[in-house]
Amino acid sequence: MKNYLTEDYTLRSWFFTTDHKRIAILYFASLIFLFFIGGAAATLIRIELATPQADLVSSDTYNRLFTMHGIIMVWFFLIPSVPNTLGNFIVPLMIGARDLAFPRLNLASWYLFMLGAAITLLAIFMGGVDTGWTLYTPFSTLYSNSYVAVAAAGIFIAGFSSILTGLNFIVTIHKLRAPGLTWYRLPLFIWSLYATSIILVLATPVLAITLVLLAAERIFGIGVFDPRIGGDPLLFQHLFWFYSHPAVYIMILPGMGVVNELITCYSRKKIFGYKFVAWASLAIAAAGFLVWGHHMFVSGQSLTASLVFSFMSFVVAVPSAIKVFNWTATLHKGTLRFDAPMLYALGFIGLFTMGGLTGLFLACLAFDVYATDTYFVVAHFHYIMVGGMVTAYFGGLHYWWPKITGRMYSEYWARAAAILIFLGFNLTFFPQFILGAEGMPRRYHVYPPEFQVWNVLSSGGATILAAAYLLPLFYLGYSIFFGAKAPANPWGATGLEWQTPSPPPKFNFDRQPVVDSPPYDYEHAPEPQNV
Amino acid sequence: MSEPGDIAAHLSSPKQRDEVLELGMWTFLSTEVLLFGGLIMTYMVYRHADPVSFAEAGRQTRIVIGTANTAVLLTSSFCVAAAIQAGQAGAARAVKALLAAAIILGTIFLGLKGVEYAGEYRDHLVPGIDFMQSGPHTQGVRLFFIFYFLATGLHAVHLLCGIVVLIIFLRCYRQIVCHPRYLAGLRTAGLYWHFIDVVWIFLYALIYLPGRSG
């Protein structure tokens, strides 16, 4: 029996494939590469910060390092991470479809992504960008002597890849669901990717036009944002954050979606408050469009604006909290199994809660004035983006690994890596809360000696974290060749993706599945198999 | 009446195929709204900050060409809509004639736009390339013309894409009347064409009309 991997072995069959599963694999490979480039920049940053003096890199190089880290990690890892890899692979399987609605558009999206990544990497290797990932004007347009326009072009192109992916998911989820699979029978992973797709489609074009304005100002010297000739640099911040704050939710909603699947599967229970969790995703997506001004509390915007944005930021916390409470309520009286994916999911809940609550600190106007541009902010968003999203990404990767590759990985090593990632992460980023509270500003590579102890702890933690991120490369890589063959449903999970062989055949299902049961029906699910 | 090859392998029915196409285009148009929306918002902010200069700049635009172009584009949209009707009715030659008319009108629009750009270049109204104005409103006029060139340029690129799409459909006008797949495709392309038209109506009001009332 042929599956999607053994269908054809030629290189051509990979690079011209329209199979969503193969395109997901192409994304996996690209993202691993980009993750290590972004990670290399982070490594250099942490090594430099181990001592108060500048002893590894110059100020100029340091600026380029954190910019490169930010640009690569945000646009070329986190935003595509769960949607384009796991989402691409799992969405059609989960809804009982044979592929995404537009398979060729899906492939085009990967090529656009690679083109964008190549141009951005070119900018980095030509000499880098020193503006920070936020590309604030007027520095980025008038003063910076780095490759801003090239990097902007790369991000612009990658943005269209995001838009096409979002469009594909929206149409697929609306129109390609299996018979009987109503909206309220959908796994919550689908709901969260649906919400993510709305943001991808509606926010990314604003970034695109903002980058066009930025490039036009930089190349032609016209004053869209130049205050000397009538422009307003704050307008850039408004436009940028109108995209980039919703983009923060692109970087967490898919992770939340993964966690729904893991928590229910490993507590053998249906989710607590399905409809609340489902609508919370859309509420986050909608309210997320109305909070961008909280990045600009000290920019000089009016107090009224700040108050409104502060209030809206609190509002956005409500659906997020609903999710966290519903996950813990799902765990309550469940039959818990601490398999590796579950360890990641539990880690996610803890780290996301930390990141979310410190976000509420920052949403308070009075506190934010003190914390702006300090390590407190850095720690906060790393708890969400790394502690939250990357942890969920790893959890989902382990959970669906048998489905994707048809092989079982080493549970022992997987648990070890999950625990190490949790410990290493906290050791890296918790000290940064303290550094921020004590007033250490971000984006500096020299600092007063009294900050050193926390920086050394953070750098030490980063070593553990880096090693823990490398571990899966080995045992997952090993499992591809030597792992035990995976059965169709090793975890005894619900969801259509587990009702087809691992790995699935080219068009996913041998016959069209029909759904007649509610989601997460773990009372009637098969027992997990110990392979 | 579906024949082999009429539906892609991953879809199950002609109805599903048509719905997927249509929803895909509407989703794409929503992203386009935000693309132009960002630009239009920038314009609104600056116009709000400096209404006098923007009125002054608006008076320097060529309203005759702008108005003629509006009529040209609206007529082209009518042709596309009529071509879809003709396709449904099975009138292949009418489809051909109407699509050709829409393509020609779209091209006329681009030609007139070129004439307009050339005139603005002669008047030194092109920021970043040749902009020389005097008087108290120079900065506002420059901001206006930055928006003018970016917005109409972006619109022209969209129109060019639309023309290419219509040329592709024109080449297979016979299939449109006998294969539902092609007709569904044309209907989707029509949505895009009408959208370009709607964007132009907004741009027309923002660019040519301020400063000309009262």
Interface residues (C-beta under 8 A of the other chain):
Chain A: A97 R98 D99 L100 A101 F102 P103 I163 G166 L167 I170 V171 H174 K175 L176 V201 L202 A203 T204 P205 V206 A208 I209 T210 V212 L213 A216 I219 F220 G221 I222 G223 V224 I229 G230 G231 D232 L235 L239 F242 F507 Q512
Chain B: A8 A9 H10 L11 S12 Q16 E19 V20 L23 G24 T27 F28 S30 T31 E32 L34 L35 F36 G37 G38 L39 M41 T42 V45 Y46 A49 D50 P127 G128 I129 Q139 G140 R142 L143 I146 L150 L154
